[in-house]
Amino acid sequence: MRGYIGYTTCAALNYSFLLQAIYRYMTVMYPMRLFWQSTRFQILLILATWIFSFIYPFEFLFNNGIIYNVDNQICQLPLRRSFSIIYMSSCVYAIPILLVITTYIKLIRYVHQMSKHVTAIVVYTRAQKELKMVRRIVILVMILTFICLPYEIFVLMGMFTSPPQYHFRIAYIFVDSSYTLVIMILFQFTEPVRSYAMKKIERCTGLAVIDQVA
């Protein structure tokens, strides 16, 4: 169950980045189609990604694909040449990452075309703002991809030869570190949260100083 939950949450995380990119894209490309930007439609997309994230591991979960690795003391898909490992890698990493990058590239081209034509300042400014938000999403995805590179290398290595004995231990050190880094970056990118946290810190610091003086 821990292995299954790990594959599920990892997919849900990556597809959450894709949903954000799609929302920014629709806001710029189809500003008049308000239903696509509505809360109801966004909730439907979120539910769809969560349902997919919970269902896609069934392929290897009910085929006993997840097994206990004694050396690494973890239940995972063995990193070897198999349909399950290719299927998992595609669903969790390849599809959402490629779609996020594709969305970003198309949005860049559209904004550049807007700059060459006579466009309302408000519309162009909004498009640039949304492009900036998608750029931040791409940065997050690239950071995740880069830091999780050892896991990806071990997956490719497993296609041709046996990975090192403690490959899962090594890979998940980097995976866990990437999630910590993503939280820090999201904190930096999210202005309201950062401002609120800084005010709280300053308030607590001020109260501590007053207590010391008293």
C-alpha positions in Angstrom: 0.0 0.0 0.0 2.9 2.4 0.7 4.3 1.7 -2.8 0.9 2.3 -4.4 0.3 5.6 -2.4 3.8 6.8 -3.5 3.0 6.3 -7.2 -0.4 7.9 -6.8 0.8 11.0 -5.0 3.7 11.5 -7.3 1.4 11.5 -10.3 -1.1 13.8 -8.6 1.7 16.3 -7.9 3.0 16.4 -11.4 -0.5 16.7 -12.9 -1.2 19.5 -10.6 1.5 21.5 -12.3 0.0 20.6 -15.7 -3.5 21.8 -14.5 -2.0 25.2 -13.5 -0.3 25.6 -16.9 -3.5 24.6 -18.7 -5.5 27.2 -16.7 -3.1 30.0 -17.5 -3.1 28.9 -21.2 -6.9 29.0 -21.4 -7.1 32.3 -19.7 -4.9 33.9 -22.4 -6.0 31.9 -25.4 -9.7 31.8 -24.7 -10.6 34.7 -22.4 -14.2 34.8 -23.5 -14.9 31.1 -22.7 -15.7 31.7 -19.1 -16.8 28.2 -18.3 -13.3 26.9 -18.9 -12.1 29.3 -16.3 -14.9 28.6 -13.8 -14.4 27.0 -10.5 -16.7 24.1 -11.5 -14.7 23.2 -14.6 -11.4 23.4 -12.6 -12.8 21.1 -9.9 -13.8 18.7 -12.7 -10.2 18.7 -14.0 -8.8 18.2 -10.5 -11.1 15.3 -9.9 -10.2 13.8 -13.3 -6.5 14.0 -12.5 -6.9 12.5 -9.0 -9.1 9.7 -10.4 -6.4 8.9 -13.0 -3.7 9.1 -10.4 -5.5 6.5 -8.3 -6.4 4.2 -11.2 -3.3 4.1 -13.4 -1.3 2.0 -10.8 -3.9 -0.8 -11.0 -2.0 -2.2 -14.1 1.0 -3.3 -11.9 -0.7 -3.3 -8.5 -3.1 -6.2 -9.3 -0.4 -8.0 -11.4 1.9 -8.2 -8.3 4.3 -5.8 -10.0 5.1 -4.1 -6.8 7.5 -6.3 -4.8 9.5 -5.9 -1.7 13.2 -5.0 -2.3 15.2 -6.6 0.6 18.4 -4.4 0.1 16.5 -1.2 0.1 13.7 -2.3 2.4 11.0 -0.8 0.2 8.1 -2.0 -1.9 8.5 -0.7 -5.5 8.4 -1.8 -9.1 11.7 -3.4 -9.9 13.8 -1.3 -12.2 14.1 -3.6 -15.1 12.9 -3.8 -18.7 9.2 -4.3 -18.5 5.9 -2.8 -19.7 5.0 -1.7 -16.1 8.1 0.4 -15.6 7.7 2.1 -19.0 4.0 2.6 -18.4 4.6 4.1 -14.9 7.4 6.4 -16.1 5.2 7.7 -19.0 2.1 8.3 -16.8 4.0 9.9 -13.9 6.8 11.8 -15.6 6.9 11.9 -19.4 3.3 12.9 -20.2 2.7 15.7 -17.6 6.2 17.2 -18.1 6.0 17.2 -21.9 2.5 18.7 -21.8 3.7 21.5 -19.4 6.6 22.3 -21.7 4.4 22.2 -24.8 1.9 24.6 -23.2 4.7 27.0 -22.2 6.1 27.0 -25.7 2.7 27.7 -27.3 2.0 30.4 -24.8 5.4 32.1 -25.6 4.6 32.0 -29.3 1.2 33.5 -28.8 2.5 36.3 -26.6 5.2 37.1 -29.1 2.6 37.3 -31.8 0.5 39.7 -29.7 3.5 42.0 -29.3 3.8 42.3 -33.1 0.1 43.4 -33.5 -1.9 46.2 -32.1 -3.3 44.8 -28.9 -5.0 46.3 -25.9 -2.5 47.1 -23.2 -4.7 45.4 -20.6 -4.9 42.2 -22.6 -1.2 42.1 -23.4 -0.2 42.8 -19.8 -2.5 40.0 -18.6 -1.0 37.6 -21.1 2.5 38.5 -20.0 1.5 38.0 -16.3 0.1 34.5 -17.1 3.2 33.7 -19.1 5.3 34.6 -16.1 3.3 32.2 -13.9 3.7 29.4 -16.4 7.4 30.1 -16.5 7.5 29.6 -12.8 5.7 26.3 -13.2 8.2 25.2 -15.8 11.1 26.1 -13.4 9.5 24.0 -10.7 9.1 21.0 -13.1 12.7 21.4 -14.3 14.0 21.4 -10.7 12.0 18.3 -9.9 13.3 16.6 -13.1 16.9 17.6 -12.4 17.0 16.6 -8.8 15.2 13.3 -9.5 17.7 12.6 -12.2 19.3 9.7 -10.2 16.0 7.8 -10.2 15.6 8.4 -13.9 19.1 7.2 -14.6 18.5 4.0 -12.6 15.3 3.4 -14.5 17.2 3.7 -17.8 20.0 1.6 -16.4 17.5 -1.1 -15.4 16.5 -1.4 -19.1 19.9 -2.8 -19.9 21.6 -4.0 -16.7 21.2 -4.3 -13.0 21.2 -1.0 -11.0 23.5 -0.7 -7.9 22.5 -2.6 -4.8 21.1 0.4 -2.9 19.7 2.3 -5.9 16.3 3.0 -4.3 18.0 4.5 -1.2 20.1 6.8 -3.3 17.3 7.8 -5.6 14.8 8.7 -2.8 17.3 10.8 -1.0 17.2 13.1 -4.0 13.4 12.7 -4.5 12.7 13.8 -0.9 15.2 16.7 -1.2 13.4 17.9 -4.3 10.0 18.1 -2.5 11.6 20.2 0.2 13.1 22.5 -2.4 9.8 22.8 -4.2 8.1 23.9 -1.0 10.8 26.6 -0.5 10.4 27.8 -4.1 6.6 27.9 -3.9 7.0 29.9 -0.7 9.2 32.4 -2.6 6.9 32.6 -5.6 3.7 33.0 -3.6 3.7 36.6 -2.6 0.6 36.6 -0.2 1.9 33.5 1.7 5.4 35.0 2.0 4.1 38.4 3.1 1.8 36.8 5.7 4.7 34.6 7.0 7.1 37.5 7.2 4.6 39.6 9.2 4.1 36.7 11.6 7.8 36.3 12.0 8.3 40.0 12.6 5.5 40.1 15.1 6.9 37.2 17.0 10.4 38.7 16.9 9.0 42.0 18.2 7.2 40.3 21.0 10.3 38.4 22.0 12.3 41.6 22.1 9.7 43.3 24.3 9.7 40.3 26.7 13.5 40.5 26.9 13.4 44.3 27.7 10.6 43.8 30.2 
